Amino acid sequence: MKIAFFSAQKYERPFFEQSLTGFSNIAITYFEQSLSMHTAVLAKEFDTVCVFVNDSVDKAVIDQLAIFGVNTILLRCAGFNNVDLAAAKQHGMRVLRVPAYSPEAVAEHCIALMLTLSRKTHKAYNRVREDNFDLNGLLGFNLHNKTVGIIGCGKIGQALCNILTGFGAHILVCDPNAQAGNYTITDLNTLLTQSDIISLHCPLNEHTHHLIDDDAFAAMKTGVMLINTSRGALVNSKACIKALKSQKLGYLGLDVYEQESELFFKNHSDDINQDDIFSRLVSFKNVLITGHQGFFTQEALTEIANITLQNAFEVTQGNSLTNEVL
């Protein structure tokens, strides 16, 4: 198998090269470019593409890949909302993903966002570096006894529930597939109205696009904290700005963003940001944004590399495909 590896980052290559030593029949060529109609030509002479969350794998791209003879799409992530599955099926392409690399990595990042926002440690860090030890403006709140609503309770949601139980939080879960656990299963409206903190962990699809909109914010408590480490388009960014301005939304922690494909995973420090919505979001003092790094731990990258290459190996062997999406 010859893999065209798109959106390659220097931090992930060592993990894939280490894992690759166990697969002699697989070769990888790394491309820093993200996959799109403009870069699909790089996949010529390859039978497989390996893509990440912000690569474009829509119908036009898939049609072009099929012309080049690509027959397999390997996702090195859990979500597959960026892949046109109908187009892939039309061309008989196999699509495989990494369903669970390290749920704890993302869940722990959620906690980091919650604690940083609630205790204002990022502001305290900057003050102390300037010899300013004034505590005014740094008043926080406990997670203990707070009601935390989790929308989507798959592996990451479950891991977050386990951590929050240790904090002594009251946990509400909204997920049609949720099983009984250390939380209360409820409907979306009840979760929105009762939660002090809301964390999103559901996939992005036609049912969840802009799940958090003007109506959702209207139902929430005043001063609520919202955390999103799942997919950016779960939240309507313009509605989010309105909620921040009205102070309905008291704290916002984002590891993902609706239009992140134009921003994240690249260094734009010498550029003028053309995204007015993103610029407005980062201007609020009660907003904390990280650049899609919730997955970014040694353990998670090791698992992503191992599972992605195991997926590739199963294809080469004609075995049943453990992590097949299509």
Summary of the structure (lengths in Angstrom):
residues: 326
radius of gyration: 21.0
end to end distance: 18.6
largest distance: 64.7
contacts: 1041
relative contact order: 0.14
helix: 38%
strand: 17%
